[in-house]
C-alpha cells in the first residue's frame, strides 16, 4: 500500500471517528455520555484528520497557507471547540442549556462546511501527483 493511500484511509477513518463523536455528543441521553463521545471519538477523529491532512499536504505539495486549507483548519478548530463547550458539564442545569444545544448543532454545520471546502477546494492550484506516472517511466527518451 502506498503512503498516499494509507494517509487517505487514515483521513477517512478520522472523518468517521469525528462524525461518530459529533453524533454521539448530540444524541446521547446523559451529560456523561455526551462527554465520553467527544473525549473518545471526536478527539481521536480530530487528531487523525489533522495528522493525515498534514501528511497529504506534504506529499502532494499543497501549501498549508492556501486559502481553502486555512479556512478549513480555522473552521475545524472552531467546530471542535464548540463541540467540547457544548458537552462540558459544570452542573446538570448548564448541561441542558439551550445555548449548549445550539453550539453542538453549529459544530455540526461547521463540520459540513469543512467537508465542502475540502472537496470543492476553491481557489486551489493544481498539485503534483503523489506518485510518478507509470507512462513517463516507460516512454523512451528522444534525442
PAZAPA-4460 file (N, C-alpha, C; in steps of 0.05 Angstrom, whole numbers, plus 32768, in hexadecimal, padded with zeros to 4 digits):
% residues 143
    n_x    n_y    n_z   ca_x   ca_y   ca_z    c_x    c_y    c_z   seq   type   mol
   8011   7FE8   8000   8000   8000   8000   8012   8019   8000     1      X     A
   800C   802C   7FEF   801C   8044   7FEE   8016   8056   8005     2      X     A
   8028   8068   800A   8025   807B   8020   800C   808D   801B     3      X     A
   8008   8094   8002   7FF1   80A5   7FFB   7FD7   8097   8002     4      X     A
   7FD4   807E   7FFB   7FBC   806F   8002   7FB8   806B   8020     5      X     A
   7FCE   8066   802E   7FCE   8064   804A   7FC4   807D   8058     6      X     A
   7FCE   8094   804F   7FC5   80AE   805A   7FA8   80B4   8054     7      X     A
   7FA0   80AD   803C   7F84   80B2   8034   7F71   80A0   8045     8      X     A
   7F7A   8087   804A   7F6A   8075   805A   7F68   8080   8077     9      X     A
   7F7F   8089   8082   7F7F   8095   809D   7F6D   80AD   809E    10      X     A
   7F6D   80BD   8088   7F5C   80D5   8088   7F3E   80CD   8088    11      X     A
   7F37   80B9   8079   7F1B   80B0   807A   7F14   80A4   8095    12      X     A
   7F26   8095   80A1   7F20   808A   80BC   7F1D   80A1   80D0    13      X     A
   7F2E   80B5   80CD   7F2B   80CD   80DF   7F11   80DB   80DC    14      X     A
   7F08   80DD   80C3   7EEF   80EA   80BE   7ED8   80DA   80CA    15      X     A
   7ED9   80C0   80C7   7EC5   80AE   80D3   7EC5   80B0   80F1    16      X     A
   7EDC   80B0   80FD   7EDE   80B2   811B   7ED4   80CD   8125    17      X     A
   7EDB   80E3   8117   7ED1   80FD   811F   7EB3   80FF   811C    18      X     A
   7EA9   80F4   8106   7E8C   80F3   8102   7E7E   80E3   8118    19      X     A
   7E8A   80CD   8120   7E7E   80BC   8135   7E7D   80CC   814F    20      X     A
   7E93   80DA   8155   7E94   80EA   816D   7E80   8101   816C    21      X     A
   7E7C   810D   8155   7E69   8123   8152   7E4D   8119   8156    22      X     A
   7E46   8103   8149   7E2B   80F7   814B   7E27   80ED   8168    23      X     A
   7E3B   80E1   8174   7E38   80D8   818F   7E34   80EF   81A3    24      X     A
   7E42   8105   819E   7E3F   811C   81AF   7E24   8129   81AD    25      X     A
   7E19   8129   8195   7DFF   8135   8190   7DE8   8123   8198    26      X     A
   7DED   8109   8198   7DD7   80F6   819C   7DD7   80E7   81B7    27      X     A
   7DEC   80EA   81C6   7DED   80DB   81DF   7DD8   80E5   81F3    28      X     A
   7DCF   80D3   8203   7DBA   80DA   8217   7DC5   80E9   822F    29      X     A
   7DDC   80E1   8238   7DE7   80EC   8250   7DFF   80FE   824A    30      X     A
   7E05   8111   825C   7E1C   8122   8258   7E36   8112   8258    31      X     A
   7E37   80FC   8268   7E4F   80EC   8268   7E53   80DE   824D    32      X     A
   7E3D   80D5   8241   7E3F   80C9   8227   7E48   80DC   8211    33      X     A
   7E3E   80F5   8212   7E47   8109   81FF   7E65   810F   8202    34      X     A
   7E6D   8112   821B   7E89   8118   8221   7E9B   8101   8218    35      X     A
   7E93   80E9   821C   7EA2   80D1   8214   7EA5   80D0   81F6    36      X     A
   7E8F   80D6   81E7   7E90   80D5   81CA   7EA4   80E9   81BF    37      X     A
   7EA5   8101   81CB   7EB8   8115   81C2   7ED4   810E   81CA    38      X     A
   7ED8   8105   81E2   7EF3   80FF   81EC   7EFF   80E8   81DD    39      X     A
   7EEF   80D4   81D7   7EFA   80BC   81CA   7EFA   80BE   81AC    40      X     A
   7EE3   80C1   81A0   7EE1   80C0   8183   7EE8   80DA   8174    41      X     A
   7EDD   80F0   817D   7EE2   8109   816F   7EFF   8111   8171    42      X     A
   7F0B   810E   8188   7F27   8115   818B   7F39   8104   817A    43      X     A
   7F34   80EA   817B   7F44   80D7   816A   7F41   80DE   814D    44      X     A
   7F28   80E2   8144   7F24   80E9   8128   7F31   8103   8120    45      X     A
   7F2F   8117   8132   7F3C   8131   812D   7F5A   812E   8129    46      X     A
   7F67   811F   813A   7F84   811B   8138   7F8B   810C   811E    47      X     A
   7F7B   80F7   8118   7F81   80E9   80FF   7F7D   80FB   80E6    48      X     A
   7F68   810B   80E7   7F64   811D   80D0   7F7B   8131   80CD    49      X     A
   7F84   813C   80E2   7F99   8150   80E0   7FB4   8144   80D8    50      X     A
   7FBB   812E   80E4   7FD5   8121   80DE   7FD5   8116   80C2    51      X     A
   7FC0   8109   80BA   7FBF   80FE   809F   7FBD   8114   808A    52      X     A
   7FAE   8129   8090   7FAC   8140   807E   7FC7   814E   807A    53      X     A
   7FD6   8150   8090   7FF1   815C   808E   8003   814B   807C    54      X     A
   8001   8130   8080   8011   811E   8070   8009   811F   8052    55      X     A
   7FEF   8121   804D   7FE6   8123   8031   7FEF   813D   8024    56      X     A
   7FEE   8153   8034   7FF7   816D   8029   8015   816C   8023    57      X     A
   8025   8160   8034   8042   815E   802F   8047   814C   8017    58      X     A
   8038   8136   8015   803D   8123   7FFF   8036   812E   7FE4    59      X     A
   8020   813E   7FE3   8017   8148   7FC9   8021   8164   7FC3    60      X     A
   802F   8171   7FD6   803A   818B   7FD1   8026   81A2   7FD5    61      X     A
   8011   819E   7FE2   7FFD   81B3   7FE7   8007   81C4   7FFF    62      X     A
   8006   81DE   7FFC   800E   81F0   8011   7FF8   81F1   8027    63      X     A
   8001   81EE   8040   7FEE   81F0   8056   7FE3   820D   8059    64      X     A
   7FEF   821F   804B   7FE6   823B   804C   7FD2   8241   8036    65      X     A
   7FCB   822E   8026   7FB7   8233   8011   7F9C   823A   801E    66      X     A
   7F8D   824A   8010   7F74   8255   801B   7F61   8240   8025    67      X     A
   7F5C   822C   8014   7F48   8218   801C   7F52   8207   8034    68      X     A
   7F6C   8201   8035   7F76   81F2   804C   7F76   8202   8065    69      X     A
   7F7D   821C   8063   7F7D   822D   807B   7F61   8230   8086    70      X     A
   7F4D   8234   8074   7F32   8236   807C   7F28   821C   8088    71      X     A
   7F2F   8206   807C   7F27   81EC   8087   7F32   81E7   80A2    72      X     A
   7F4C   81EE   80A6   7F58   81EA   80C0   7F4B   81FB   80D6    73      X     A
   7F46   8214   80CF   7F39   8226   80E2   7F1C   821C   80E9    74      X     A
   7F0D   8214   80D5   7EF2   820B   80DA   7EF2   81F1   80EA    75      X     A
   7F05   81DF   80E5   7F06   81C6   80F3   7F0E   81CA   8110    76      X     A
   7F20   81DD   8115   7F27   81E4   8131   7F0F   81F0   8140    77      X     A
   7F01   8201   8132   7EE9   820D   813E   7ED4   81F8   8143    78      X     A
   7ED0   81E6   8130   7EBD   81D0   8134   7EC4   81BF   814C    79      X     A
   7EDD   81B8   814F   7EE6   81A7   8165   7EE2   81B6   8180    80      X     A
   7EE8   81D0   8180   7EE5   81E0   8198   7EC8   81E1   81A0    81      X     A
   7EB6   81E6   818D   7E9A   81E7   8193   7E8F   81CC   819D    82      X     A
   7E99   81B7   8191   7E91   819C   8199   7E99   8197   81B6    83      X     A
   7EB2   819E   81BC   7EBB   819A   81D8   7EAB   81AB   81EB    84      X     A
   7EA6   81C4   81E4   7E97   81D6   81F6   7E7B   81CC   81F9    85      X     A
   7E6F   81C1   81E4   7E53   81B9   81E6   7E50   81A0   81F8    86      X     A
   7E65   8192   81FD   7E63   817A   820E   7E6F   817E   8229    87      X     A
   7E7B   8195   822E   7E88   819A   8248   7E72   819A   825E    88      X     A
   7E78   818B   8273   7E64   8189   8289   7E6E   8196   82A2    89      X     A
   7E62   81AC   82A9   7E68   81B8   82C3   7E51   81B3   82D6    90      X     A
   7E39   81B2   82CB   7E21   81AB   82DB   7E0C   81A0   82C8    91      X     A
   7DF9   8191   82D3   7DE5   8185   82C1   7DD4   819B   82B3    92      X     A
   7DD0   81B2   82C0   7DC1   81C7   82B3   7DD0   81D2   829B    93      X     A
   7DEA   81D6   829E   7DF9   81E1   8287   7DFC   81CD   8271    94      X     A
   7DFC   81B4   8277   7DFF   819F   8262   7DE7   819F   8250    95      X     A
   7DD0   81A8   8259   7DB8   81A8   8249   7DB1   81C4   823F    96      X     A
   7DC3   81D7   8242   7DBD   81F2   823A   7DBA   81F4   821B    97      X     A
   7DA7   8204   8212   7DA2   8206   81F5   7DBB   820F   81E5    98      X     A
   7DCB   8220   81F1   7DE3   8229   81E3   7DF6   8213   81DD    99      X     A
   7DF8   8200   81EF   7E0A   81E9   81EB   7DFF   81D7   81D5   100      X     A
   7DE5   81D4   81D4   7DDA   81C3   81BF   7DDF   81D0   81A3   101      X     A
   7DDB   81EA   81A2   7DE0   81F8   8188   7DFE   81F8   8181   102      X     A
   7E0F   81F9   8195   7E2C   81F7   8190   7E33   81DC   8183   103      X     A
   7E27   81C7   818D   7E2B   81AD   8181   7E21   81AB   8164   104      X     A
   7E0A   81B7   815F   7DFF   81B8   8144   7E11   81C8   8131   105      X     A
   7E1B   81DF   813B   7E2C   81F0   812C   7E47   81E1   8125   106      X     A
   7E50   81D1   8138   7E68   81C1   8133   7E63   81AD   811C   107      X     A
   7E4B   81A2   811B   7E45   8190   8104   7E44   819F   80EA   108      X     A
   7E38   81B7   80EA   7E37   81C7   80D1   7E53   81CF   80C8   109      X     A
   7E64   81D6   80DB   7E80   81DE   80D4   7E8F   81C5   80C9   110      X     A
   7E8A   81AE   80D4   7E97   8196   80CA   7E8F   8191   80AD   111      X     A
   7E76   8195   80A6   7E6D   8192   808A   7E7B   81A7   8079   112      X     A
   7E7D   81C0   8083   7E8B   81D5   8074   7EA8   81CD   806E   113      X     A
   7EB5   81C1   8081   7ED1   81B8   807D   7ED2   81A3   8067   114      X     A
   7EC0   8190   8068   7EC0   817B   8053   7EBB   8188   8037   115      X     A
   7EA9   819B   8036   7EA3   81A9   801C   7EBC   81B7   8012   116      X     A
   7ECA   81C5   8024   7EE3   81D3   801C   7EF8   81C0   8013   117      X     A
   7EFB   81A9   8021   7F10   8196   801A   7F0A   8188   7FFF   118      X     A
   7EF1   8184   7FF9   7EEA   8177   7FE0   7EEA   818B   7FC9   119      X     A
   7EDF   81A3   7FCC   7EDE   81B7   7FB7   7EF9   81C4   7FB2   120      X     A
   7F08   81C8   7FC6   7F23   81D5   7FC4   7F22   81EF   7FB5   121      X     A
   7F12   8203   7FBD   7F10   821B   7FAE   7F2B   822A   7FAD   122      X     A
   7F33   8232   7F96   7F4C   8241   7F93   7F65   8231   7F93   123      X     A
   7F63   8216   7F94   7F7A   8205   7F95   7F87   8203   7F7A   124      X     A
   7FA2   8202   7F7A   7FB1   81FD   7F62   7FB5   81DF   7F5F   125      X     A
   7FB9   81D5   7F47   7FBE   81B9   7F43   7FD8   81B1   7F53   126      X     A
   7FD7   8199   7F5E   7FEE   818F   7F6D   7FFC   8179   7F5E   127      X     A
   8014   8173   7F67   8023   815E   7F5A   8017   8143   7F63   128      X     A
   801A   8130   7F53   8010   8115   7F59   8021   8109   7F6F   129      X     A
   8014   80FA   7F81   8023   80EE   7F97   8036   80D8   7F8E   130      X     A
   8031   80CC   7F77   8043   80B7   7F6D   8049   80BD   7F50   131      X     A
   8061   80B8   7F47   8067   80BD   7F2A   8057   80AB   7F18   132      X     A
   804F   80B5   7F02   803F   80A6   7EEF   804F   808F   7EE3   133      X     A
   8042   8079   7EE0   8050   8061   7ED5   8056   8066   7EB7   134      X     A
   8046   8075   7EA9   804A   807B   7E8D   8064   808A   7E88   135      X     A
   806A   809D   7E9A   8082   80AD   7E96   809B   809C   7E99   136      X     A
   809B   8088   7EAB   80B2   8077   7EAE   80B5   8063   7E97   137      X     A
   809F   805B   7E8C   80A0   8047   7E76   80A6   8054   7E5B   138      X     A
   80A2   806D   7E58   80A6   807A   7E3E   80C3   807D   7E38   139      X     A
   80CC   8076   7E20   80E9   807A   7E19   80EF   8097   7E16   140      X     A
   8107   809E   7E1D   810F   80BA   7E1A   8117   80BF   7DFD   141      X     A
   8113   80D7   7DF4   8119   80DE   7DD8   8132   80F0   7DD8   142      X     A
   8145   80EA   7DC6   815D   80FA   7DC5   8159   8116   7DBB   143      X     A
***
